[in-house]
Amino acid sequence: MKVMRAATVLLLACLSAACDGPTAAPGFVQTDSAGVAILESFLPEWDAERGWTVVAEPELAIGAGATGGEDPNHPPWGRIRRVHVLSNGSLVVGDITTSEVTIFDSVGQFTHRFGGQGEGPGELRDFSSVYTCEGDTIIAADQAAYNLFDSEGRFIRRLAMVDGRTRMPLSVFLRSGDCRRFVVIDDPYRARDPEGPEGLTHWDLAWTDESFIGRDTVARVPDRHVYRYGGFFTRSVPWTTRVLPILLTGDDLLYGYSLRAELRIVAPGGELKRILRWHATPDPITAEERQRWNEEQEVGLESGVRIQLSDLPWLPEHKPFFDLLLADDEGNIWVRAFPPTDPAPERWTVLSAAGRWLGVVRMPDGFRLSQVARGRVYGIHRDALGVPTVRVHRLDRGG
């Protein structure tokens, strides 16, 4: 009821003030402020009948389980982090344990694998993750380079992730669609210095090309709050962002400060284009969680100093709204709810390509989402023993 009143008040105020070009729908307001579109949702558009759900039974499940096996269609996975989908529906899975990338067709049948631990062309050193680009180019990343392959696993080239000015290893956060432009830290030596009494840290992000020399700063993204004890020990304030939630939509950078249900979209030149807001209710920080944090945290093992929540100069009143962003193949934005302390299914808020708050999609137990495409969700399931399986579930969009 309070949400409905707030939406009504805002709509009446906007109309009476003759806002600059607003468009409104039940629970949704779009305004313009100095050329920046502000899209604000007060209610989700889905109801019980129209909401999206993930079919509980997987369409595909690829993995050998705890006992292992020699069947290439069901390999015994080691450490896999993400699953990617090619244009023909084939699945790309990178296993850090074996330093191999494995390809399965759209019905889950093994087709080929490539990579492997080594120093030669097409071999992977310190393999860390796998990505895809336009044209079904596959990137197998290690700690200092991108190794590019075509969809058949043929090695194309190796691109060293080294700063063209300092010759130091470079942190690359995001890739353009063709994987020839990258978002990097503009100044890695100052990016995480805290500012102000609340100890807020930022990342200064910039576009660069394959030379990694030129920089075009695109945004300063709030990261987290930190607390320094005695000038020696630095710890993150609990229940602030644990990872940097950023995303590329085309060449636009999308990011949010997760203590607010808000995302910002920035053009390649750094101009703010749109602000997306949705009036969700945050998860509270329980007394049990506060007590558990107090019991577990230690700062400076040699000094024996213990920091309690009462010692922190700033503490959020609620948990973050999100910690991860994805975009599906229709341009919808998926925003993962900050994970609870205890294991629970992932919850993803979906914002339409037009910026409207649609609702929440819950994942199956033990499933971690990697990609949404072709009317399906792709990801990794872990059982009670932590054994991973690649799974594909159909996405039911209701009527």
For each residue, the residues with C-beta under 8 A, 3 or more apart:
1: 4 5
2: 5 6
3: 6 7 27 42 43 279
4: 1 7 8 42 43
5: 1 2 8 9
6: 2 3 9 10 42 279
7: 3 4 10 11 26 27 29 42 43
8: 4 5 11 12
9: 5 6 12 13
10: 6 7 13 14 29 40 42
11: 7 8 14 15 24 29
12: 8 9 15 16
13: 9 10 16 17
14: 10 11 17 19 22 24 29 31
15: 11 12 18 19 22
16: 12 13
17: 13 14
18: 15
19: 14 15 22 31 32
20: 31 32 33
21: 31 32
22: 14 15 19 29 30 31 32
23: 29 30
24: 11 14 28 29 30
25: 28
26: 7 43
27: 3 7 41 42 43 44 45 357
28: 24 25 39 40 41 42 43 45 356 357
29: 7 10 11 14 22 23 24 39 40 42
30: 22 23 24 37 38 39 40 355
31: 14 19 20 21 22 37 38 40
32: 19 20 21 22 35 36 37 38
33: 20 36 38
34:
35: 32
36: 32 33 272 273 274 275
37: 30 31 32 273 274 275 355
38: 30 31 32 33 274 275 277
39: 28 29 30 274 275 276 277 354 355 356
40: 10 28 29 30 31 277 278 279
41: 27 28 44 45 277 278 279 351 355 356 357
42: 3 4 6 7 10 27 28 29 279
43: 3 4 7 26 27 28 279 357
44: 27 41 278 357 358 359 360
45: 27 28 41 50 352 356 357 358 359
46: 50 51 52 358 359
47: 50 51
48: 51
49: 398 399
50: 45 46 47 398 399
51: 46 47 48 359 360 361 398
52: 46 350 358 359 361 395 396 397 398
53: 361 362 395 396 398
54: 361 362 363 364 367 377 393 394 395 396
55: 59 393 394 395 396
56: 364 393
57: 393
58: 61 364 381 391 392 393
59: 55 376 392 393 394
60: 91 107 108 390 391 392
61: 58 108 381 389 390 391 392
62: 73 74 75 91 93 104 108 389 390 391
63: 74 75 76 77 387 388 389 390
64: 67 68 69 71 74 75 76 77
65: 68 69 76 387 389
66: 383 385 387
67: 64 76
68: 64 65 76
69: 64 65 74 75 76
70:
71: 64 74 75
72: 75 110 113
73: 62 104 108 109 110
74: 62 63 64 69 71
75: 62 63 64 69 71 72 95 102 110
76: 63 64 65 67 68 69
77: 63 64 80 93 95 97 387 388 389 390
78: 95 96 97 98
79: 95 96 97 388
80: 77 83 93 94 95 96 380 388 390
81: 94 96 129 380
82: 94 129 130 370 371 380
83: 80 91 92 93 370 371 378 379 380 390
84: 91 92 130 131 132 138 370 371 378
85: 89 90 91 92 132 371 373 374 378
86: 89 90 91 92 132 136 151
87: 136
88: 105 106 136
89: 85 86 105 106 374
90: 85 86 103 104 105 106 111 151
91: 60 62 83 84 85 86 103 104 105 106 108 378 390 392
92: 83 84 85 86 101 102 103 130 132 138
93: 62 77 80 83 101 102 103 104 130 390
94: 80 81 82 100 101 102 115 127 129 130 140
95: 75 77 78 79 80 98 99 100 101 102
96: 78 79 80 81 99 127 128 129
97: 77 78 79
98: 78 95 116 117
99: 95 96 115 116 117 118 123 124 125 127
100: 94 95 113 114 115 116 124
101: 92 93 94 95 113 114 115 130 138 140 149 153
102: 75 92 93 94 95 110 112 113
103: 90 91 92 93 110 111 112 113 151 153
104: 62 73 90 91 93 108 109 110 111 390
105: 88 89 90 91 108 109 111
106: 88 89 90 91
107: 60
108: 60 61 62 73 91 104 105 392
109: 73 104 105
110: 72 73 75 102 103 104 113
111: 90 103 104 105
112: 102 103 152 153
113: 72 100 101 102 103 110 153
114: 100 101 122 149 153 155
115: 94 99 100 101 122 123 124 127 140 147
116: 98 99 100 123 124
117: 98 99 123 124 125 127
118: 99 123 124 125
119: 123 125
120: 123
121: 155 158
122: 114 115 147 149 155
123: 99 115 116 117 118 119 120
124: 99 100 115 116 117 118 127 140 142 147
125: 99 117 118 119 142 143 145
126: 142 143 144
127: 94 96 99 115 117 124 140 141 142
128: 96 141 142 143
129: 81 82 94 96 141
130: 82 84 92 93 94 101 138 139 140 141
131: 84 138 139 141 175 179
132: 84 85 86 92 136 137 138 139
133: 136 137 138 139 175 177 178 179
134: 137 177 178 179
135: 178
136: 86 87 88 132 133 150 151
137: 132 133 134 148 149 150 151 156 179
138: 84 92 101 130 131 132 133 148 149 150 151 153
139: 130 131 132 133 146 147 148 149 175 179
140: 94 101 115 124 127 130 146 147 149
141: 127 128 129 130 131 145 146 147
142: 124 125 126 127 128 145 147
143: 125 126 128 169
144: 126 160 161 162 169
145: 125 141 142 158 159 160 161
146: 139 140 141 158 159 161 172 179
147: 115 122 124 139 140 141 142 155 157 158 159
148: 137 138 139 155 156 157 158 159 179
149: 101 114 122 137 138 139 140 153 154 155 156
150: 136 137 138 153 154 156
151: 86 90 103 136 137 138
152: 112
153: 101 103 112 113 114 138 149 150
154: 149 150
155: 114 121 122 147 148 149
156: 137 148 149 150
157: 147 148
158: 121 145 146 147 148
159: 145 146 147 148 210
160: 144 145
161: 144 145 146 169 170 172 212
162: 144 167 168 169 170 212
163: 166 167 168 169 170 212
164: 167 211 212 213
165: 212 213
166: 163
167: 162 163 164
168: 162 163 188
169: 143 144 161 162 163
170: 161 162 163 184 212
171: 184 185 188
172: 146 161 175 182 183 184
173: 182 183 184 185 205 244 246
174: 182 183 246 247 248 253
175: 131 133 139 172 179 181 182 183 248
176: 179 180 181 182 248 251
177: 133 134 250
178: 133 134 135 181
179: 131 133 134 137 139 146 148 175 176
180: 176 209 210
181: 175 176 178 207 208 209 210 251
182: 172 173 174 175 176 207 208 209 210 212
183: 172 173 174 175 205 206 207 208 218 246 248 253
184: 170 171 172 173 205 206 208 212 215
185: 171 173 188 191 203 204 205 206
186: 191 204 205 206 215 217
187: 190 191 204
188: 168 171 185 191
189:
190: 187 193 204
191: 185 186 187 188 201 202 203 204
192: 201 202 203 223
193: 190 201
194: 199 200 201 225 226 228 234
195: 199 200 201 202
196: 199 200
197: 313 314
198: 225 313 314
199: 194 195 196 225 226 227 228 237 313 314
200: 194 195 196 222 223 224 225
201: 191 192 193 194 195 222 223 224 225 226
202: 191 192 195 220 221 222 223
203: 185 191 192 220 221 223 244
204: 185 186 187 190 191 217 220
205: 173 183 184 185 186 217 218 219 220 221 246 253
206: 183 184 185 186 215 216 217 218
207: 181 182 183 215 216 218 268
208: 181 182 183 184 211 212 213 214 215 216
209: 180 181 182 212 214
210: 159 180 181 182
211: 164 208 214
212: 161 162 163 164 165 170 182 184 208 209
213: 164 165 208
214: 208 209 211
215: 184 186 206 207 208
216: 206 207 208 268 269 270
217: 186 204 205 206 220 270
218: 183 205 206 207 253 266 268 269 270
219: 205 253 255 264 266 270
220: 202 203 204 205 217
221: 202 203 205 244 246 255 257
222: 200 201 202 241 257
223: 192 200 201 202 203 241 244
224: 200 201 236 237 240 241 242
225: 194 198 199 200 201 236 237 240 314
226: 194 199 201 234 235 236 237
227: 199 234 235 236 237 307 311 312 313 314
228: 194 199 231 232 233 234
229: 232 233 234 235 299 300 305 307
230: 233 305
231: 228
232: 228 229 300
233: 228 229 230 299 300 303 305
234: 194 226 227 228 229
235: 226 227 229 297 299 307
236: 224 225 226 227 240 242
237: 199 224 225 226 227 240 312 314 315 316
238: 293 297 309 315
239: 285 315 316 318 319 320
240: 224 225 236 237 258 259 316 320
241: 222 223 224 244 245 257 258 259 320 323
242: 224 236 323
243: 323 324
244: 173 203 221 223 241 255
245: 241 255 256 258 322 323 324 325
246: 173 174 183 205 221 253 254 255 325
247: 174 253 254 255 325 326 327 333
248: 174 175 176 183 251 252 253 254
249: 252 254 265 327 331 333
250: 177
251: 176 181 248 267 268
252: 248 249 265 266 267 268 273
253: 174 183 205 218 219 246 247 248 265 266 268
254: 246 247 248 249 263 264 265 266 325 333
255: 219 221 244 245 246 247 263 264 266 325
256: 245 260 262 263 264 321 322 325 335
257: 221 222 241 260 262
258: 240 241 245 320 321 322 323 338
259: 240 241 316 318 320 321
260: 256 257 321
261: 277 278 279 280 282 321 322
262: 256 257 275 276 277
263: 254 255 256 275 276 325 333 335 351
264: 219 254 255 256 272 274 275 276
265: 249 252 253 254 272 273 274 275 276
266: 218 219 252 253 254 255 270 271 272 273
267: 251 252 270 271 272 273
268: 207 216 218 251 252 253
269: 216 218
270: 216 217 218 219 266 267
271: 266 267
272: 36 264 265 266 267 275
273: 36 37 252 265 266 267
274: 36 37 38 39 264 265 355
275: 36 37 38 39 262 263 264 265 272
276: 39 262 263 264 265 333 351 355
277: 38 39 40 41 261 262
278: 40 41 44 261 349 351 357
279: 3 6 40 41 42 43 261
280: 261 321 349 357
281:
282: 261 318 319 320 321
283: 318 319 337 338 340
284: 318 319
285: 239 289 290 316 317 318 319
286: 289 290
287: 290 291
288: 291 292
289: 285 286 292 293 341
290: 285 286 287 293 294 309
291: 287 288 294 295
292: 288 289 295 296 341
293: 238 289 290 296 297 309
294: 290 291 297 308 309
295: 291 292
296: 292 293
297: 235 238 293 294 306 307 308
298: 301 304 305 306 307
299: 229 233 235 303 305 306 307
300: 229 232 233 303 304 305
301: 298 304
302:
303: 233 299 300
304: 298 300 301
305: 229 230 233 298 299 300
306: 297 298 299
307: 227 229 235 297 298 299 311 312
308: 294 297 311
309: 238 290 293 294 312 315
310:
311: 227 307 308
312: 227 237 307 309 315
313: 197 198 199 227
314: 197 198 199 225 227 237
315: 237 238 239 309 312
316: 237 239 240 259 285 319 320
317: 285
318: 239 259 282 283 284 285
319: 239 282 283 284 285 316 338
320: 239 240 241 258 259 282 316 323 338
321: 256 258 259 260 261 280 282 335 337 338
322: 245 256 258 261 325 335 336 337 338 349
323: 241 242 243 245 258 320 336 337 338 339
324: 243 245 335 336
325: 245 246 247 254 255 256 263 322 333 334 335 336
326: 247 333 334 336 348 369 371 372
327: 247 249 331 332 333 334
328: 331 332 334 371 372 373
329: 372 373 374
330: 353
331: 249 327 328 353
332: 327 328 350 351 352 353 358 372
333: 247 249 254 263 276 325 326 327 350 351 353
334: 325 326 327 328 348 349 350 351 361 369 372
335: 256 263 321 322 324 325 348 349 350 351
336: 322 323 324 325 326 339 346 347 348 369
337: 283 321 322 323 346 347 348 349 360
338: 258 283 319 320 321 322 323
339: 323 336 344 346
340: 283 343 344
341: 289 292
342:
343: 340 366
344: 339 340
345: 362 363 364 365 367
346: 336 337 339 362 363 367 368 369
347: 336 337 360 361 362 363
348: 326 334 335 336 337 360 361 362 363 369
349: 278 280 322 334 335 337 357 359 360
350: 52 332 333 334 335 358 359 360 361
351: 41 263 276 278 332 333 334 335 355 356 357 358
352: 45 332 355 356 358
353: 330 331 332 333
354: 39
355: 30 37 39 41 274 276 351 352
356: 28 39 41 45 351 352
357: 27 28 41 43 44 45 278 280 349 351
358: 44 45 46 52 332 350 351 352
359: 44 45 46 51 52 349 350
360: 44 51 337 347 348 349 350
361: 51 52 53 54 334 347 348 350 395
362: 53 54 345 346 347 348
363: 54 345 346 347 348 367 368 369 377 379
364: 54 56 58 345 367 381 391 393
365: 345
366: 343 381 382 383 384
367: 54 345 346 363 364 377 379 380 381 391 393
368: 346 363 379 380 381 382
369: 326 334 336 346 348 363 372 377 378 379
370: 82 83 84 378 379 380
371: 82 83 84 85 326 328 377 378 379
372: 326 328 329 332 334 369 376 377 378 395
373: 85 328 329 376 378
374: 85 89 329
375: 394 395 397
376: 59 372 373 392 393 394 395
377: 54 363 367 369 371 372 392 393 395
378: 83 84 85 91 369 370 371 372 373 390 391 392
379: 83 363 367 368 369 370 371 390 391
380: 80 81 82 83 367 368 370 388 389 390 391
381: 58 61 364 366 367 368 388 389 390 391
382: 366 368 386 387 388 389
383: 66 366 386 387 389
384: 366
385: 66
386: 382 383
387: 63 65 66 77 382 383
388: 63 77 79 80 380 381 382
389: 61 62 63 65 77 380 381 382 383
390: 60 61 62 63 77 80 83 91 93 104 378 379 380 381
391: 58 60 61 62 364 367 378 379 380 381
392: 58 59 60 61 91 108 376 377 378
393: 54 55 56 57 58 59 364 367 376 377
394: 54 55 59 375 376
395: 52 53 54 55 361 372 375 376 377
396: 52 53 54 55
397: 52 375
398: 49 50 51 52 53
399: 49 50
